[in-house]
Amino acid sequence: MNWDRIEGNWKQLKGSVQENWGKLTDDEVDKAAGERGQFVGLIQEKYGIAKDEAERQVDEFAAKQ
């Protein structure tokens, strides 16, 4: 699924997002609102990982959707 579709279906995918990244709060997921760059940054911050690793995880998630 491309990121535009994920962004459009963010509310429906919220549960899957939280299953994959359990450290994220509801408010944080809502704030990201499907915006890829913001979402990557949030994962990076919460999990203390490099940007390229966060992007890889997000891309892998998108491919599964």
Predicted model as a PDB file, atoms N, CA, C, CB and O in Angstrom, pLDDT in the B-factor column:
MODEL        1                                                                  
ATOM      1  N   MET A   1       0.859  -1.170   0.000  1.00 65.00           N  
ATOM      2  CA  MET A   1       0.000   0.000   0.000  1.00 65.00           C  
ATOM      3  C   MET A   1       0.904   1.230   0.000  1.00 65.00           C  
ATOM      4  CB  MET A   1      -0.977  -0.001   1.232  1.00 65.00           C  
ATOM      5  O   MET A   1       1.873   1.304   0.756  1.00 65.00           O  
ATOM      6  N   ASN A   2       0.574   2.190  -0.855  1.00 82.00           N  
ATOM      7  CA  ASN A   2       1.405   3.386  -0.857  1.00 82.00           C  
ATOM      8  C   ASN A   2       1.037   4.293   0.318  1.00 82.00           C  
ATOM      9  CB  ASN A   2       1.255   4.143  -2.188  1.00 82.00           C  
ATOM     10  O   ASN A   2      -0.021   4.150   0.930  1.00 82.00           O  
ATOM     11  N   TRP A   3       1.933   5.221   0.610  1.00 87.00           N  
ATOM     12  CA  TRP A   3       1.760   6.021   1.826  1.00 87.00           C  
ATOM     13  C   TRP A   3       0.541   6.930   1.759  1.00 87.00           C  
ATOM     14  CB  TRP A   3       2.995   6.853   2.076  1.00 87.00           C  
ATOM     15  O   TRP A   3      -0.053   7.218   2.798  1.00 87.00           O  
ATOM     16  N   ASP A   4       0.147   7.391   0.576  1.00 87.00           N  
ATOM     17  CA  ASP A   4      -1.055   8.227   0.461  1.00 87.00           C  
ATOM     18  C   ASP A   4      -2.289   7.471   0.945  1.00 87.00           C  
ATOM     19  CB  ASP A   4      -1.255   8.688  -0.996  1.00 87.00           C  
ATOM     20  O   ASP A   4      -3.150   8.043   1.614  1.00 87.00           O  
ATOM     21  N   ARG A   5      -2.371   6.207   0.611  1.00 89.00           N  
ATOM     22  CA  ARG A   5      -3.504   5.398   1.057  1.00 89.00           C  
ATOM     23  C   ARG A   5      -3.447   5.151   2.562  1.00 89.00           C  
ATOM     24  CB  ARG A   5      -3.534   4.064   0.307  1.00 89.00           C  
ATOM     25  O   ARG A   5      -4.478   5.150   3.236  1.00 89.00           O  
ATOM     26  N   ILE A   6      -2.243   4.943   3.084  1.00 90.00           N  
ATOM     27  CA  ILE A   6      -2.094   4.757   4.534  1.00 90.00           C  
ATOM     28  C   ILE A   6      -2.538   6.021   5.252  1.00 90.00           C  
ATOM     29  CB  ILE A   6      -0.623   4.405   4.908  1.00 90.00           C  
ATOM     30  O   ILE A   6      -3.270   5.958   6.239  1.00 90.00           O  
ATOM     31  N   GLU A   7      -2.094   7.164   4.754  1.00 87.00           N  
ATOM     32  CA  GLU A   7      -2.479   8.435   5.366  1.00 87.00           C  
ATOM     33  C   GLU A   7      -3.995   8.610   5.349  1.00 87.00           C  
ATOM     34  CB  GLU A   7      -1.802   9.609   4.640  1.00 87.00           C  
ATOM     35  O   GLU A   7      -4.580   9.076   6.327  1.00 87.00           O  
ATOM     36  N   GLY A   8      -4.625   8.240   4.249  1.00 88.00           N  
ATOM     37  CA  GLY A   8      -6.073   8.350   4.133  1.00 88.00           C  
ATOM     38  C   GLY A   8      -6.825   7.392   5.046  1.00 88.00           C  
ATOM     39  O   GLY A   8      -7.951   7.674   5.455  1.00 88.00           O  
ATOM     40  N   ASN A   9      -6.208   6.265   5.366  1.00 90.00           N  
ATOM     41  CA  ASN A   9      -6.847   5.251   6.210  1.00 90.00           C  
ATOM     42  C   ASN A   9      -6.235   5.192   7.607  1.00 90.00           C  
ATOM     43  CB  ASN A   9      -6.743   3.886   5.552  1.00 90.00           C  
ATOM     44  O   ASN A   9      -6.342   4.172   8.288  1.00 90.00           O  
ATOM     45  N   TRP A  10      -5.601   6.269   8.032  1.00 91.00           N  
ATOM     46  CA  TRP A  10      -4.857   6.278   9.290  1.00 91.00           C  
ATOM     47  C   TRP A  10      -5.689   5.826  10.474  1.00 91.00           C  
ATOM     48  CB  TRP A  10      -4.322   7.649   9.556  1.00 91.00           C  
ATOM     49  O   TRP A  10      -5.217   5.037  11.293  1.00 91.00           O  
ATOM     50  N   LYS A  11      -6.912   6.308  10.581  1.00 89.00           N  
ATOM     51  CA  LYS A  11      -7.747   5.939  11.735  1.00 89.00           C  
ATOM     52  C   LYS A  11      -8.019   4.438  11.763  1.00 89.00           C  
ATOM     53  CB  LYS A  11      -9.078   6.709  11.704  1.00 89.00           C  
ATOM     54  O   LYS A  11      -8.052   3.838  12.838  1.00 89.00           O  
ATOM     55  N   GLN A  12      -8.213   3.827  10.599  1.00 91.00           N  
ATOM     56  CA  GLN A  12      -8.455   2.396  10.531  1.00 91.00           C  
ATOM     57  C   GLN A  12      -7.187   1.596  10.836  1.00 91.00           C  
ATOM     58  CB  GLN A  12      -8.993   2.023   9.157  1.00 91.00           C  
ATOM     59  O   GLN A  12      -7.261   0.484  11.358  1.00 91.00           O  
ATOM     60  N   LEU A  13      -6.034   2.160  10.512  1.00 91.00           N  
ATOM     61  CA  LEU A  13      -4.766   1.461  10.703  1.00 91.00           C  
ATOM     62  C   LEU A  13      -4.153   1.714  12.072  1.00 91.00           C  
ATOM     63  CB  LEU A  13      -3.791   1.870   9.633  1.00 91.00           C  
ATOM     64  O   LEU A  13      -3.130   1.124  12.418  1.00 91.00           O  
ATOM     65  N   LYS A  14      -4.766   2.576  12.834  1.00 91.00           N  
ATOM     66  CA  LYS A  14      -4.222   2.967  14.140  1.00 91.00           C  
ATOM     67  C   LYS A  14      -3.939   1.751  15.028  1.00 91.00           C  
ATOM     68  CB  LYS A  14      -5.194   3.912  14.852  1.00 91.00           C  
ATOM     69  O   LYS A  14      -2.906   1.707  15.696  1.00 91.00           O  
ATOM     70  N   GLY A  15      -4.824   0.785  15.042  1.00 92.00           N  
ATOM     71  CA  GLY A  15      -4.617  -0.413  15.853  1.00 92.00           C  
ATOM     72  C   GLY A  15      -3.384  -1.185  15.411  1.00 92.00           C  
ATOM     73  O   GLY A  15      -2.607  -1.649  16.245  1.00 92.00           O  
ATOM     74  N   SER A  16      -3.200  -1.324  14.106  1.00 93.00           N  
ATOM     75  CA  SER A  16      -2.022  -2.016  13.581  1.00 93.00           C  
ATOM     76  C   SER A  16      -0.742  -1.261  13.918  1.00 93.00           C  
ATOM     77  CB  SER A  16      -2.141  -2.196  12.065  1.00 93.00           C  
ATOM     78  O   SER A  16       0.290  -1.861  14.219  1.00 93.00           O  
ATOM     79  N   VAL A  17      -0.825   0.057  13.862  1.00 94.00           N  
ATOM     80  CA  VAL A  17       0.335   0.889  14.200  1.00 94.00           C  
ATOM     81  C   VAL A  17       0.729   0.633  15.648  1.00 94.00           C  
ATOM     82  CB  VAL A  17       0.029   2.401  13.973  1.00 94.00           C  
ATOM     83  O   VAL A  17       1.908   0.459  15.956  1.00 94.00           O  
ATOM     84  N   GLN A  18      -0.257   0.611  16.530  1.00 92.00           N  
ATOM     85  CA  GLN A  18       0.039   0.426  17.946  1.00 92.00           C  
ATOM     86  C   GLN A  18       0.464  -1.004  18.271  1.00 92.00           C  
ATOM     87  CB  GLN A  18      -1.167   0.798  18.774  1.00 92.00           C  
ATOM     88  O   GLN A  18       1.180  -1.221  19.248  1.00 92.00           O  
ATOM     89  N   GLU A  19       0.040  -1.974  17.478  1.00 94.00           N  
ATOM     90  CA  GLU A  19       0.533  -3.342  17.658  1.00 94.00           C  
ATOM     91  C   GLU A  19       2.020  -3.422  17.318  1.00 94.00           C  
ATOM     92  CB  GLU A  19      -0.269  -4.328  16.782  1.00 94.00           C  
ATOM     93  O   GLU A  19       2.783  -4.106  18.001  1.00 94.00           O  
ATOM     94  N   ASN A  20       2.424  -2.721  16.262  1.00 94.00           N  
ATOM     95  CA  ASN A  20       3.819  -2.737  15.819  1.00 94.00           C  
ATOM     96  C   ASN A  20       4.723  -1.884  16.700  1.00 94.00           C  
ATOM     97  CB  ASN A  20       3.911  -2.256  14.389  1.00 94.00           C  
ATOM     98  O   ASN A  20       5.873  -2.244  16.949  1.00 94.00           O  
ATOM     99  N   TRP A  21       4.213  -0.775  17.161  1.00 96.00           N  
ATOM    100  CA  TRP A  21       5.010   0.159  17.957  1.00 96.00           C  
ATOM    101  C   TRP A  21       4.253   0.481  19.241  1.00 96.00           C  
ATOM    102  CB  TRP A  21       5.322   1.463  17.154  1.00 96.00           C  
ATOM    103  O   TRP A  21       3.666   1.554  19.379  1.00 96.00           O  
ATOM    104  N   GLY A  22       4.277  -0.460  20.172  1.00 95.00           N  
ATOM    105  CA  GLY A  22       3.512  -0.380  21.411  1.00 95.00           C  
ATOM    106  C   GLY A  22       3.893   0.751  22.348  1.00 95.00           C  
ATOM    107  O   GLY A  22       3.110   1.107  23.228  1.00 95.00           O  
ATOM    108  N   LYS A  23       5.073   1.324  22.182  1.00 96.00           N  
ATOM    109  CA  LYS A  23       5.479   2.428  23.043  1.00 96.00           C  
ATOM    110  C   LYS A  23       4.769   3.738  22.688  1.00 96.00           C  
ATOM    111  CB  LYS A  23       6.978   2.620  22.957  1.00 96.00           C  
ATOM    112  O   LYS A  23       4.779   4.685  23.474  1.00 96.00           O  
ATOM    113  N   LEU A  24       4.159   3.787  21.516  1.00 95.00           N  
ATOM    114  CA  LEU A  24       3.485   5.008  21.084  1.00 95.00           C  
ATOM    115  C   LEU A  24       2.129   5.125  21.769  1.00 95.00           C  
ATOM    116  CB  LEU A  24       3.318   5.029  19.551  1.00 95.00           C  
ATOM    117  O   LEU A  24       1.377   4.153  21.845  1.00 95.00           O  
ATOM    118  N   THR A  25       1.825   6.313  22.262  1.00 94.00           N  
ATOM    119  CA  THR A  25       0.528   6.551  22.896  1.00 94.00           C  
ATOM    120  C   THR A  25      -0.521   6.861  21.835  1.00 94.00           C  
ATOM    121  CB  THR A  25       0.620   7.709  23.918  1.00 94.00           C  
ATOM    122  O   THR A  25      -0.195   7.163  20.687  1.00 94.00           O  
ATOM    123  N   ASP A  26      -1.784   6.781  22.238  1.00 93.00           N  
ATOM    124  CA  ASP A  26      -2.882   7.149  21.330  1.00 93.00           C  
ATOM    125  C   ASP A  26      -2.699   8.564  20.813  1.00 93.00           C  
ATOM    126  CB  ASP A  26      -4.243   7.020  22.040  1.00 93.00           C  
ATOM    127  O   ASP A  26      -2.859   8.830  19.622  1.00 93.00           O  
ATOM    128  N   ASP A  27      -2.361   9.469  21.724  1.00 94.00           N  
ATOM    129  CA  ASP A  27      -2.195  10.874  21.342  1.00 94.00           C  
ATOM    130  C   ASP A  27      -1.076  11.058  20.324  1.00 94.00           C  
ATOM    131  CB  ASP A  27      -1.913  11.724  22.575  1.00 94.00           C  
ATOM    132  O   ASP A  27      -1.212  11.840  19.383  1.00 94.00           O  
ATOM    133  N   GLU A  28       0.024  10.345  20.508  1.00 94.00           N  
ATOM    134  CA  GLU A  28       1.141  10.452  19.570  1.00 94.00           C  
ATOM    135  C   GLU A  28       0.757   9.926  18.194  1.00 94.00           C  
ATOM    136  CB  GLU A  28       2.357   9.693  20.099  1.00 94.00           C  
ATOM    137  O   GLU A  28       1.093  10.528  17.174  1.00 94.00           O  
ATOM    138  N   VAL A  29       0.058   8.812  18.173  1.00 94.00           N  
ATOM    139  CA  VAL A  29      -0.375   8.239  16.899  1.00 94.00           C  
ATOM    140  C   VAL A  29      -1.363   9.189  16.218  1.00 94.00           C  
ATOM    141  CB  VAL A  29      -1.018   6.838  17.113  1.00 94.00           C  
ATOM    142  O   VAL A  29      -1.298   9.390  15.005  1.00 94.00           O  
ATOM    143  N   ASP A  30      -2.267   9.765  16.990  1.00 92.00           N  
ATOM    144  CA  ASP A  30      -3.216  10.734  16.430  1.00 92.00           C  
ATOM    145  C   ASP A  30      -2.493  11.958  15.885  1.00 92.00           C  
ATOM    146  CB  ASP A  30      -4.238  11.160  17.493  1.00 92.00           C  
ATOM    147  O   ASP A  30      -2.839  12.469  14.820  1.00 92.00           O  
ATOM    148  N   LYS A  31      -1.493  12.423  16.617  1.00 91.00           N  
ATOM    149  CA  LYS A  31      -0.753  13.614  16.208  1.00 91.00           C  
ATOM    150  C   LYS A  31      -0.008  13.381  14.903  1.00 91.00           C  
ATOM    151  CB  LYS A  31       0.227  14.032  17.300  1.00 91.00           C  
ATOM    152  O   LYS A  31       0.061  14.277  14.061  1.00 91.00           O  
ATOM    153  N   ALA A  32       0.548  12.193  14.725  1.00 91.00           N  
ATOM    154  CA  ALA A  32       1.255  11.870  13.482  1.00 91.00           C  
ATOM    155  C   ALA A  32       0.298  11.885  12.300  1.00 91.00           C  
ATOM    156  CB  ALA A  32       1.942  10.499  13.589  1.00 91.00           C  
ATOM    157  O   ALA A  32       0.676  12.260  11.191  1.00 91.00           O  
ATOM    158  N   ALA A  33      -0.937  11.477  12.541  1.00 90.00           N  
ATOM    159  CA  ALA A  33      -2.025  11.536  11.544  1.00 90.00           C  
ATOM    160  C   ALA A  33      -1.630  10.998  10.170  1.00 90.00           C  
ATOM    161  CB  ALA A  33      -2.497  12.961  11.392  1.00 90.00           C  
ATOM    162  O   ALA A  33      -2.108  11.486   9.146  1.00 90.00           O  
ATOM    163  N   GLY A  34      -0.765  10.004  10.151  1.00 87.00           N  
ATOM    164  CA  GLY A  34      -0.398   9.382   8.892  1.00 87.00           C  
ATOM    165  C   GLY A  34       0.674  10.116   8.117  1.00 87.00           C  
ATOM    166  O   GLY A  34       1.068   9.659   7.044  1.00 87.00           O  
ATOM    167  N   GLU A  35       1.158  11.237   8.621  1.00 92.00           N  
ATOM    168  CA  GLU A  35       2.208  11.999   7.956  1.00 92.00           C  
ATOM    169  C   GLU A  35       3.518  11.243   8.136  1.00 92.00           C  
ATOM    170  CB  GLU A  35       2.309  13.458   8.524  1.00 92.00           C  
ATOM    171  O   GLU A  35       4.038  11.148   9.247  1.00 92.00           O  
ATOM    172  N   ARG A  36       4.041  10.714   7.057  1.00 94.00           N  
ATOM    173  CA  ARG A  36       5.171   9.777   7.112  1.00 94.00           C  
ATOM    174  C   ARG A  36       6.382  10.346   7.839  1.00 94.00           C  
ATOM    175  CB  ARG A  36       5.574   9.378   5.715  1.00 94.00           C  
ATOM    176  O   ARG A  36       6.934   9.686   8.719  1.00 94.00           O  
ATOM    177  N   GLY A  37       6.802  11.546   7.493  1.00 95.00           N  
ATOM    178  CA  GLY A  37       7.987  12.136   8.104  1.00 95.00           C  
ATOM    179  C   GLY A  37       7.835  12.305   9.608  1.00 95.00           C  
ATOM    180  O   GLY A  37       8.757  12.023  10.374  1.00 95.00           O  
ATOM    181  N   GLN A  38       6.682  12.761  10.012  1.00 95.00           N  
ATOM    182  CA  GLN A  38       6.425  12.947  11.441  1.00 95.00           C  
ATOM    183  C   GLN A  38       6.384  11.589  12.148  1.00 95.00           C  
ATOM    184  CB  GLN A  38       5.094  13.715  11.663  1.00 95.00           C  
ATOM    185  O   GLN A  38       6.899  11.441  13.257  1.00 95.00           O  
ATOM    186  N   PHE A  39       5.777  10.618  11.505  1.00 96.00           N  
ATOM    187  CA  PHE A  39       5.675   9.276  12.070  1.00 96.00           C  
ATOM    188  C   PHE A  39       7.060   8.646  12.234  1.00 96.00           C  
ATOM    189  CB  PHE A  39       4.789   8.390  11.182  1.00 96.00           C  
ATOM    190  O   PHE A  39       7.352   8.053  13.272  1.00 96.00           O  
ATOM    191  N   VAL A  40       7.904   8.771  11.223  1.00 97.00           N  
ATOM    192  CA  VAL A  40       9.270   8.243  11.293  1.00 97.00           C  
ATOM    193  C   VAL A  40      10.019   8.902  12.447  1.00 97.00           C  
ATOM    194  CB  VAL A  40      10.022   8.475   9.953  1.00 97.00           C  
ATOM    195  O   VAL A  40      10.700   8.223  13.216  1.00 97.00           O  
ATOM    196  N   GLY A  41       9.897  10.212  12.568  1.00 96.00           N  
ATOM    197  CA  GLY A  41      10.558  10.933  13.649  1.00 96.00           C  
ATOM    198  C   GLY A  41      10.085  10.491  15.016  1.00 96.00           C  
ATOM    199  O   GLY A  41      10.878  10.390  15.952  1.00 96.00           O  
ATOM    200  N   LEU A  42       8.805  10.228  15.134  1.00 96.00           N  
ATOM    201  CA  LEU A  42       8.231   9.769  16.393  1.00 96.00           C  
ATOM    202  C   LEU A  42       8.788   8.402  16.785  1.00 96.00           C  
ATOM    203  CB  LEU A  42       6.706   9.707  16.290  1.00 96.00           C  
ATOM    204  O   LEU A  42       9.145   8.181  17.943  1.00 96.00           O  
ATOM    205  N   ILE A  43       8.860   7.506  15.840  1.00 97.00           N  
ATOM    206  CA  ILE A  43       9.415   6.169  16.100  1.00 97.00           C  
ATOM    207  C   ILE A  43      10.887   6.289  16.482  1.00 97.00           C  
ATOM    208  CB  ILE A  43       9.251   5.246  14.856  1.00 97.00           C  
ATOM    209  O   ILE A  43      11.353   5.632  17.413  1.00 97.00           O  
ATOM    210  N   GLN A  44      11.597   7.117  15.767  1.00 97.00           N  
ATOM    211  CA  GLN A  44      13.007   7.348  16.043  1.00 97.00           C  
ATOM    212  C   GLN A  44      13.207   7.816  17.486  1.00 97.00           C  
ATOM    213  CB  GLN A  44      13.581   8.379  15.062  1.00 97.00           C  
ATOM    214  O   GLN A  44      14.065   7.306  18.206  1.00 97.00           O  
ATOM    215  N   GLU A  45      12.411   8.780  17.883  1.00 96.00           N  
ATOM    216  CA  GLU A  45      12.517   9.351  19.224  1.00 96.00           C  
ATOM    217  C   GLU A  45      12.137   8.351  20.310  1.00 96.00           C  
ATOM    218  CB  GLU A  45      11.639  10.580  19.333  1.00 96.00           C  
ATOM    219  O   GLU A  45      12.862   8.194  21.293  1.00 96.00           O  
ATOM    220  N   LYS A  46      11.003   7.675  20.136  1.00 96.00           N  
ATOM    221  CA  LYS A  46      10.494   6.758  21.167  1.00 96.00           C  
ATOM    222  C   LYS A  46      11.365   5.529  21.349  1.00 96.00           C  
ATOM    223  CB  LYS A  46       9.093   6.323  20.825  1.00 96.00           C  
ATOM    224  O   LYS A  46      11.525   5.032  22.464  1.00 96.00           O  
ATOM    225  N   TYR A  47      11.930   5.039  20.248  1.00 97.00           N  
ATOM    226  CA  TYR A  47      12.692   3.797  20.303  1.00 97.00           C  
ATOM    227  C   TYR A  47      14.204   4.008  20.289  1.00 97.00           C  
ATOM    228  CB  TYR A  47      12.304   2.922  19.155  1.00 97.00           C  
ATOM    229  O   TYR A  47      14.967   3.050  20.405  1.00 97.00           O  
ATOM    230  N   GLY A  48      14.637   5.260  20.146  1.00 97.00           N  
ATOM    231  CA  GLY A  48      16.066   5.547  20.161  1.00 97.00           C  
ATOM    232  C   GLY A  48      16.826   4.868  19.038  1.00 97.00           C  
ATOM    233  O   GLY A  48      17.920   4.343  19.247  1.00 97.00           O  
ATOM    234  N   ILE A  49      16.243   4.880  17.846  1.00 98.00           N  
ATOM    235  CA  ILE A  49      16.888   4.239  16.695  1.00 98.00           C  
ATOM    236  C   ILE A  49      17.237   5.288  15.649  1.00 98.00           C  
ATOM    237  CB  ILE A  49      15.971   3.148  16.081  1.00 98.00           C  
ATOM    238  O   ILE A  49      16.737   6.413  15.687  1.00 98.00           O  
ATOM    239  N   ALA A  50      18.097   4.908  14.721  1.00 98.00           N  
ATOM    240  CA  ALA A  50      18.517   5.803  13.648  1.00 98.00           C  
ATOM    241  C   ALA A  50      17.364   6.028  12.666  1.00 98.00           C  
ATOM    242  CB  ALA A  50      19.750   5.229  12.913  1.00 98.00           C  
ATOM    243  O   ALA A  50      16.453   5.208  12.551  1.00 98.00           O  
ATOM    244  N   LYS A  51      17.430   7.146  11.970  1.00 97.00           N  
ATOM    245  CA  LYS A  51      16.382   7.492  11.010  1.00 97.00           C  
ATOM    246  C   LYS A  51      16.217   6.421   9.942  1.00 97.00           C  
ATOM    247  CB  LYS A  51      16.692   8.827  10.355  1.00 97.00           C  
ATOM    248  O   LYS A  51      15.092   6.074   9.584  1.00 97.00           O  
ATOM    249  N   ASP A  52      17.326   5.891   9.426  1.00 97.00           N  
ATOM    250  CA  ASP A  52      17.216   4.884   8.372  1.00 97.00           C  
ATOM    251  C   ASP A  52      16.541   3.610   8.868  1.00 97.00           C  
ATOM    252  CB  ASP A  52      18.591   4.554   7.819  1.00 97.00           C  
ATOM    253  O   ASP A  52      15.823   2.960   8.110  1.00 97.00           O  
ATOM    254  N   GLU A  53      16.762   3.245  10.129  1.00 98.00           N  
ATOM    255  CA  GLU A  53      16.095   2.077  10.699  1.00 98.00           C  
ATOM    256  C   GLU A  53      14.605   2.348  10.885  1.00 98.00           C  
ATOM    257  CB  GLU A  53      16.738   1.689  12.042  1.00 98.00           C  
ATOM    258  O   GLU A  53      13.776   1.481  10.607  1.00 98.00           O  
ATOM    259  N   ALA A  54      14.266   3.533  11.350  1.00 97.00           N  
ATOM    260  CA  ALA A  54      12.853   3.894  11.514  1.00 97.00           C  
ATOM    261  C   ALA A  54      12.152   3.897  10.158  1.00 97.00           C  
ATOM    262  CB  ALA A  54      12.715   5.280  12.194  1.00 97.00           C  
ATOM    263  O   ALA A  54      11.023   3.420  10.043  1.00 97.00           O  
ATOM    264  N   GLU A  55      12.806   4.424   9.146  1.00 97.00           N  
ATOM    265  CA  GLU A  55      12.230   4.434   7.797  1.00 97.00           C  
ATOM    266  C   GLU A  55      12.050   3.010   7.274  1.00 97.00           C  
ATOM    267  CB  GLU A  55      13.123   5.243   6.835  1.00 97.00           C  
ATOM    268  O   GLU A  55      11.046   2.707   6.629  1.00 97.00           O  
ATOM    269  N   ARG A  56      13.013   2.143   7.547  1.00 97.00           N  
ATOM    270  CA  ARG A  56      12.904   0.744   7.112  1.00 97.00           C  
ATOM    271  C   ARG A  56      11.694   0.086   7.758  1.00 97.00           C  
ATOM    272  CB  ARG A  56      14.188  -0.042   7.461  1.00 97.00           C  
ATOM    273  O   ARG A  56      10.938  -0.618   7.089  1.00 97.00           O  
ATOM    274  N   GLN A  57      11.506   0.312   9.057  1.00 96.00           N  
ATOM    275  CA  GLN A  57      10.362  -0.270   9.764  1.00 96.00           C  
ATOM    276  C   GLN A  57       9.041   0.249   9.201  1.00 96.00           C  
ATOM    277  CB  GLN A  57      10.450   0.039  11.263  1.00 96.00           C  
ATOM    278  O   GLN A  57       8.092  -0.514   9.022  1.00 96.00           O  
ATOM    279  N   VAL A  58       8.988   1.547   8.926  1.00 95.00           N  
ATOM    280  CA  VAL A  58       7.761   2.143   8.386  1.00 95.00           C  
ATOM    281  C   VAL A  58       7.483   1.606   6.986  1.00 95.00           C  
ATOM    282  CB  VAL A  58       7.871   3.685   8.356  1.00 95.00           C  
ATOM    283  O   VAL A  58       6.336   1.310   6.652  1.00 95.00           O  
ATOM    284  N   ASP A  59       8.521   1.478   6.167  1.00 94.00           N  
ATOM    285  CA  ASP A  59       8.348   0.932   4.820  1.00 94.00           C  
ATOM    286  C   ASP A  59       7.870  -0.523   4.878  1.00 94.00           C  
ATOM    287  CB  ASP A  59       9.669   1.027   4.029  1.00 94.00           C  
ATOM    288  O   ASP A  59       7.017  -0.935   4.092  1.00 94.00           O  
ATOM    289  N   GLU A  60       8.425  -1.292   5.812  1.00 95.00           N  
ATOM    290  CA  GLU A  60       8.016  -2.683   5.976  1.00 95.00           C  
ATOM    291  C   GLU A  60       6.538  -2.755   6.411  1.00 95.00           C  
ATOM    292  CB  GLU A  60       8.929  -3.396   7.016  1.00 95.00           C  
ATOM    293  O   GLU A  60       5.780  -3.592   5.919  1.00 95.00           O  
ATOM    294  N   PHE A  61       6.151  -1.890   7.315  1.00 94.00           N  
ATOM    295  CA  PHE A  61       4.759  -1.819   7.756  1.00 94.00           C  
ATOM    296  C   PHE A  61       3.842  -1.483   6.576  1.00 94.00           C  
ATOM    297  CB  PHE A  61       4.599  -0.768   8.879  1.00 94.00           C  
ATOM    298  O   PHE A  61       2.799  -2.110   6.394  1.00 94.00           O  
ATOM    299  N   ALA A  62       4.238  -0.496   5.785  1.00 91.00           N  
ATOM    300  CA  ALA A  62       3.428  -0.074   4.636  1.00 91.00           C  
ATOM    301  C   ALA A  62       3.273  -1.203   3.625  1.00 91.00           C  
ATOM    302  CB  ALA A  62       4.057   1.149   3.959  1.00 91.00           C  
ATOM    303  O   ALA A  62       2.204  -1.370   3.039  1.00 91.00           O  
ATOM    304  N   ALA A  63       4.328  -1.971   3.422  1.00 92.00           N  
ATOM    305  CA  ALA A  63       4.275  -3.073   2.465  1.00 92.00           C  
ATOM    306  C   ALA A  63       3.302  -4.165   2.910  1.00 92.00           C  
ATOM    307  CB  ALA A  63       5.665  -3.665   2.272  1.00 92.00           C  
ATOM    308  O   ALA A  63       2.717  -4.855   2.076  1.00 92.00           O  
ATOM    309  N   LYS A  64       3.132  -4.320   4.209  1.00 90.00           N  
ATOM    310  CA  LYS A  64       2.225  -5.356   4.744  1.00 90.00           C  
ATOM    311  C   LYS A  64       0.759  -4.937   4.671  1.00 90.00           C  
ATOM    312  CB  LYS A  64       2.589  -5.675   6.194  1.00 90.00           C  
ATOM    313  O   LYS A  64      -0.133  -5.779   4.777  1.00 90.00           O  
ATOM    314  N   GLN A  65       0.512  -3.658   4.493  1.00 86.00           N  
ATOM    315  CA  GLN A  65      -0.869  -3.169   4.543  1.00 86.00           C  
ATOM    316  C   GLN A  65      -1.579  -3.333   3.222  1.00 86.00           C  
ATOM    317  CB  GLN A  65      -0.898  -1.718   4.950  1.00 86.00           C  
ATOM    318  O   GLN A  65      -2.748  -2.968   3.100  1.00 86.00           O  
TER     319      GLN A  65                                                      
ENDMDL                                                                          
END                                                                             
